[in-house]
Amino acid sequence: MATKTTEARCAQELVAWRRDQLVRSGFPFPLAAQLAEDARWDLHALIELVESGCAPKLAARILAPLDSGTAA
């Protein structure tokens, strides 16, 4: 069984990995850090849009998670 410390470290490593992947794909560090913190963002879709020529900020706007109160 994993300890809470181990789980916290794993969660931090996952966020760091997600952030690094976004930065390597062209996202500015502050935006990458913000997106990496929230697992609702589809990392692969974000990267795919940027690799297709979409600006990182626009990709983030396009793929922004819907708030539960705004779902149709």
Helices and strands as residue ranges (DSSP letters): H 4-24, H 29-36, H 43-51, H 56-62, G 68-70
